[in-house]
Amino acid sequence: MITYKPTTQLDFQAVLELYASVGWTGYTNRPDMLKKSLANSLLTLSAFDGERLVGLIRAVGDGASILFIQDILVLPDYQRQGIGKRLVEMVLAAFPDFYQIHLLTGREEKTMNFYKSLGFSAVEEIDCIAYTYLGS
C-alpha cells in the first residue's frame, strides 16, 4: 500500500536513488544543490511503499500567488499506478487559492496527456509563451 506524506527530512541516499532512477543527472551530479533545493522548497510530498521512497513532488514559490512544481518523480517500477497523479492532486489541494501554478516538462505525448488530464494547459493554449534561462 502506498502512503503519502509531507516530508522535511528524507533519507538523502534514497532521494539520490530516486532521481537517478529517472535519469535526472542534473541533480545527482550536484548533490549539494539538491540538498539545498529540498531544504528551500515550499512543499515536498513523498510517496512510500512501506519504508521505501517511491515518489516525490517538490513545489517552490512565493507562498501566495505563484507556485512552480519543480520536480515530480516516481520510481520506474511504480509508474502508471496513479502515484504521480496523487502527488500532483495533493499539491493542488494544498494551494487552492494560488493565482498560477506552473511546471516545465518534456513534450512526450504521454507526459502532455498526463498533465492535461489534471487540468493543466500548455502555455500556447492560453496565448502565452514561456522563457527559460539555464544557468551553468
C-alpha positions in Angstrom: 0.0 0.0 0.0 1.3 3.4 -1.0 1.3 6.1 1.7 1.7 9.8 1.1 3.0 12.5 3.4 4.6 15.9 3.6 8.3 15.5 4.3 11.0 17.7 5.5 13.6 15.1 6.4 14.3 12.3 3.9 17.0 9.6 3.6 19.2 11.5 1.2 20.6 8.4 -0.3 17.0 7.2 -1.2 16.4 10.6 -2.7 19.5 10.3 -4.9 18.5 6.9 -5.9 15.0 8.1 -6.9 16.5 11.0 -9.0 19.0 8.6 -10.6 16.3 6.1 -11.4 14.6 8.6 -13.8 17.9 9.8 -15.2 18.0 13.3 -13.7 21.7 13.7 -13.6 21.4 17.4 -13.3 20.6 16.8 -9.7 22.6 13.6 -9.0 25.7 15.3 -10.3 25.2 18.1 -7.9 24.1 16.6 -4.6 24.8 19.7 -2.6 22.5 21.7 -4.8 19.8 19.0 -4.4 20.1 19.1 -0.6 19.7 22.9 -0.6 16.9 22.8 -3.1 14.9 20.3 -1.0 15.5 22.4 2.2 14.3 25.5 0.5 11.2 24.1 -1.2 7.8 25.4 -0.2 6.4 21.9 0.0 7.8 18.4 -0.6 5.5 15.4 -0.6 6.7 11.9 -0.7 5.1 8.5 -1.6 6.3 5.4 0.3 5.8 1.7 -0.3 6.4 0.6 3.3 9.6 2.4 4.2 10.8 2.6 0.5 10.7 6.1 -1.1 8.9 5.5 -4.4 7.8 9.0 -5.4 8.4 12.7 -4.7 7.0 16.1 -5.7 8.6 19.4 -4.9 7.0 22.8 -5.1 8.6 26.2 -4.9 7.0 29.6 -4.9 6.2 32.8 -3.0 3.6 31.2 -0.8 0.7 33.3 -2.1 0.4 33.9 -5.8 2.7 31.7 -7.8 3.7 28.1 -7.4 6.1 26.0 -9.5 6.0 22.3 -9.5 9.7 21.8 -9.8 10.1 18.1 -9.5 7.8 15.1 -9.8 9.4 11.7 -9.8 8.2 8.1 -9.5 10.4 5.1 -9.5 10.1 3.4 -12.9 8.7 0.2 -11.4 5.9 2.2 -9.7 5.0 4.4 -12.7 1.5 4.2 -14.2 -0.1 3.3 -10.9 -1.5 6.7 -10.1 1.2 7.8 -7.7 2.3 10.9 -9.7 -1.4 11.9 -10.2 -2.0 11.6 -6.5 1.1 13.7 -5.7 0.0 16.5 -8.1 -3.5 16.4 -6.7 -2.1 16.8 -3.2 -0.1 19.8 -4.2 -3.1 21.4 -5.9 -5.2 20.7 -2.8 -2.6 22.3 -0.5 -2.6 25.5 -2.5 -6.2 26.0 -3.7 -6.1 29.8 -3.9 -3.0 30.3 -5.9 -3.2 32.5 -8.9 -0.8 30.5 -11.1 0.7 27.0 -10.8 3.3 26.2 -13.4 5.6 23.4 -14.4 8.1 22.7 -17.1 8.2 19.2 -18.7 9.0 17.3 -21.8 6.9 17.1 -24.9 6.3 13.4 -24.9 2.7 12.6 -25.7 2.1 10.6 -22.5 3.6 13.4 -20.4 1.4 16.1 -22.1 -1.7 13.9 -21.7 -0.9 13.3 -18.0 -0.8 17.0 -17.2 -3.8 17.9 -19.4 -5.8 15.2 -17.5 -5.0 17.1 -14.3 -6.3 20.4 -15.7 -3.0 22.0 -16.8 -2.8 23.8 -20.2 0.2 24.3 -22.4 1.1 28.0 -22.4 0.4 28.2 -26.1 -3.2 27.3 -25.5 -3.7 30.4 -23.3 -1.9 32.7 -25.7 1.3 32.9 -23.8 4.9 31.9 -24.3 7.3 30.7 -21.7 11.0 31.5 -21.4 13.7 29.7 -19.6 17.2 30.8 -18.7 19.5 27.9 -17.9 22.5 28.7 -15.7 25.7 26.7 -15.6 
